[in-house]
Structure formats: C-alpha cells, structure tokens
C-alpha cells in the first residue's frame, strides 16, 4: 500500500516535470527558472504540504 507521503511527493514530482518541460519548450525561459520550478514544485512544495498535513492531523 502506498503511503500518503508517497502519493503527495509523486504527484508533485509529476507536476514539476510537466511544468519544467512546458517552461522550456513553450515559454523558452532560462535554465535557472526551470531549475527553480523543478526544485520549488518537486522538492519544497511536497515537504510543506506533508508537514502541514502531519501537523494538523489530517488523514
């Protein structure tokens, strides 16, 4: 069975990859912006959401 944390991280990683690809191909932004999107959405956002849900006790 997949844990809640793995579902959250997996969803954000998929979203980060899609946004990173879209920012490179469609918006033609610099690699620094793409890296910021990947780190922000793929690493930092899932940590914040998971910590918030753990703190509030949401199942």
DRENPA-3360 file (N, C-alpha, C; in nm, 2 decimals, always signed):
BEGIN
1 = XXXXXXXX = +0.08/-0.12/+0.00/+0.00/+0.00/+0.00/+0.09/+0.12/+0.00 ~ +0.05/+0.22/-0.08/+0.13/+0.34/-0.09/+0.09/+0.44/+0.02 ~ +0.19/+0.50/+0.08/+0.16/+0.59/+0.19/+0.11/+0.73/+0.14 ~ +0.05/+0.80/+0.23/+0.01/+0.94/+0.19/+0.12/+1.03/+0.14 ~ +0.23/+1.01/+0.21/+0.35/+1.10/+0.18/+0.40/+1.06/+0.04 ~ +0.40/+0.93/+0.00/+0.45/+0.90/-0.13/+0.35/+0.94/-0.24 ~ +0.22/+0.94/-0.21/+0.13/+1.00/-0.31/+0.15/+1.14/-0.33 ~ +0.17/+1.22/-0.23/+0.19/+1.36/-0.24/+0.32/+1.39/-0.31;
9 = XXXXXXXX = +0.43/+1.33/-0.28/+0.56/+1.35/-0.34/+0.55/+1.31/-0.49 ~ +0.49/+1.20/-0.52/+0.47/+1.15/-0.66/+0.39/+1.25/-0.74 ~ +0.28/+1.30/-0.69/+0.20/+1.40/-0.76/+0.28/+1.53/-0.79 ~ +0.35/+1.58/-0.69/+0.43/+1.70/-0.71/+0.54/+1.68/-0.80 ~ +0.61/+1.56/-0.80/+0.72/+1.54/-0.89/+0.67/+1.53/-1.04 ~ +0.55/+1.47/-1.06/+0.50/+1.47/-1.19/+0.46/+1.61/-1.24 ~ +0.40/+1.69/-1.15/+0.36/+1.82/-1.18/+0.49/+1.91/-1.21 ~ +0.60/+1.89/-1.14/+0.72/+1.96/-1.16/+0.78/+1.93/-1.29;
17 = XXXXXXXX = +0.78/+1.80/-1.33/+0.83/+1.76/-1.46/+0.75/+1.82/-1.58 ~ +0.62/+1.82/-1.56/+0.54/+1.88/-1.67/+0.56/+2.03/-1.68 ~ +0.56/+2.09/-1.56/+0.59/+2.24/-1.57/+0.73/+2.27/-1.62 ~ +0.83/+2.20/-1.58/+0.96/+2.22/-1.62/+0.97/+2.20/-1.77 ~ +0.91/+2.10/-1.83/+0.92/+2.07/-1.97/+0.84/+2.19/-2.04 ~ +0.72/+2.22/-1.99/+0.64/+2.33/-2.06/+0.72/+2.46/-2.05 ~ +0.78/+2.49/-1.94/+0.85/+2.62/-1.94/+0.97/+2.62/-2.03 ~ +1.03/+2.51/-2.06/+1.14/+2.51/-2.15/+1.10/+2.51/-2.30;
25 = XXXXXXXX = +1.00/+2.43/-2.33/+0.95/+2.42/-2.47/+0.86/+2.54/-2.51 ~ +0.76/+2.56/-2.43/+0.66/+2.66/-2.46/+0.69/+2.80/-2.43 ~ +0.75/+2.83/-2.31/+0.78/+2.96/-2.27/+0.92/+3.00/-2.31 ~ +1.01/+2.91/-2.33/+1.15/+2.94/-2.37/+1.22/+3.02/-2.26 ~ +1.21/+2.98/-2.14/+1.28/+3.05/-2.03/+1.42/+3.00/-2.01 ~ +1.49/+3.07/-1.92/+1.63/+3.02/-1.90/+1.63/+2.90/-1.81 ~ +1.75/+2.83/-1.81/+1.76/+2.71/-1.73/+1.75/+2.74/-1.58 ~ +1.78/+2.86/-1.54/+1.77/+2.89/-1.40/+1.63/+2.89/-1.35;
33 = XXXXXXXX = +1.54/+2.94/-1.43/+1.40/+2.94/-1.40/+1.34/+2.80/-1.40 ~ +1.38/+2.72/-1.50/+1.34/+2.58/-1.50/+1.39/+2.50/-1.38 ~ +1.51/+2.53/-1.34/+1.56/+2.46/-1.22/+1.49/+2.51/-1.09 ~ +1.45/+2.64/-1.08/+1.37/+2.69/-0.97/+1.23/+2.62/-0.97 ~ +1.17/+2.60/-1.08/+1.04/+2.54/-1.09/+1.06/+2.39/-1.04 ~ +1.16/+2.32/-1.09/+1.17/+2.18/-1.05/+1.20/+2.17/-0.90 ~ +1.28/+2.25/-0.85/+1.31/+2.24/-0.70/+1.19/+2.29/-0.62 ~ +1.13/+2.40/-0.66/+1.02/+2.45/-0.58/+0.90/+2.36/-0.58;
41 = XXXXXXXX = +0.86/+2.31/-0.70/+0.74/+2.22/-0.71/+0.77/+2.08/-0.67 ~ +0.89/+2.03/-0.71/+0.92/+1.89/-0.69/+0.98/+1.85/-0.56 ~ +1.04/+1.95/-0.49/+1.11/+1.92/-0.36/+1.04/+2.00/-0.24 ~ +1.04/+2.13/-0.26/+0.99/+2.21/-0.14/+0.84/+2.20/-0.12 ~ +0.76/+2.21/-0.22/+0.62/+2.21/-0.21/+0.57/+2.08/-0.14 ~ +0.62/+1.96/-0.18/+0.57/+1.84/-0.11/+0.61/+1.83/+0.04 ~ +0.73/+1.89/+0.07/+0.77/+1.89/+0.21/+0.67/+1.98/+0.29 ~ +0.64/+2.09/+0.23/+0.55/+2.19/+0.30/+0.41/+2.13/+0.32;
49 = XXXXXXXX = +0.36/+2.07/+0.22/+0.22/+2.00/+0.23/+0.22/+1.89/+0.33 ~ +0.32/+1.80/+0.32/+0.33/+1.69/+0.41/+0.35/+1.73/+0.55 ~ +0.43/+1.83/+0.58/+0.45/+1.88/+0.72/+0.32/+1.94/+0.77 ~ +0.25/+2.02/+0.68/+0.12/+2.08/+0.72/+0.02/+1.97/+0.76 ~ +0.01/+1.87/+0.67/-0.09/+1.76/+0.70/-0.06/+1.68/+0.82 ~ +0.07/+1.66/+0.85/+0.11/+1.59/+0.97/+0.08/+1.68/+1.10 ~ +0.10/+1.81/+1.09/+0.08/+1.89/+1.20/-0.07/+1.91/+1.23 ~ -0.15/+1.91/+1.13/-0.30/+1.93/+1.15/-0.36/+1.79/+1.18;
57 = XXX = -0.29/+1.68/+1.16/-0.35/+1.55/+1.18/-0.45/+1.51/+1.08 ~ -0.45/+1.57/+0.96/-0.54/+1.53/+0.86/-0.50/+1.39/+0.80 ~ -0.60/+1.31/+0.79/-0.58/+1.17/+0.74/-0.56/+1.16/+0.59;
% end
